[in-house]
């Protein structure tokens, strides 16, 4: 089941939350900063040990102080002009996050932020379409997939892309 909500992803009670990370996996601003603050300093130690992570890829760590037992650190593409493989890289970021979650073996619920649509400037509508497509392709493997929007516009674009 795909659920579209508007919330702070750090509060969600799911097995895994996905982080919109950068290749260094050292924390940052936006949702990355919020997740690291909520999880505590052990998260950066665990994620940095797995760096670097290339754009389009994802790695997994424990969730430490979060309700979620795992954090999947996914690195989306920086949007430049759309001619440098950005859509394919964002699709890969979602697909690799799902692959990492499935490989873990005990993840049935997973929540995603709108990867790349903040500091990385990926157009929101196209990002929403790519996110919903990947979620629909992986729906049968999970009991709950949460598309966690932080703003009303993203929430509305998720609903439009799902219809
Ligand atoms: N919960 C859910 N979504 C959030 C939260 C939160 N607490 N905080 C921010 N967001 C949303 C933003 O509104 C945006 O839609 O997450 C989306 C992604 O924005 P960014 O966090 O800026 O991520 P991204 O565009 O992928 O850029 C990644 O930013 O913080 C750095 O270290 C990070 O360098 C990396 C870059």
Boltz pocket constraint, residues with backbone or C-beta under 6 A from the ligand:
constraints:
  - pocket:
      binder: B
      contacts: [[A, 7], [A, 8], [A, 9], [A, 10], [A, 20], [A, 21], [A, 22], [A, 27], [A, 28], [A, 29], [A, 30], [A, 31], [A, 32], [A, 33], [A, 34], [A, 76], [A, 113], [A, 114], [A, 115], [A, 116], [A, 117], [A, 118], [A, 119], [A, 120], [A, 121], [A, 122], [A, 148], [A, 149], [A, 150], [A, 151], [A, 154]]
      max_distance: 6.0
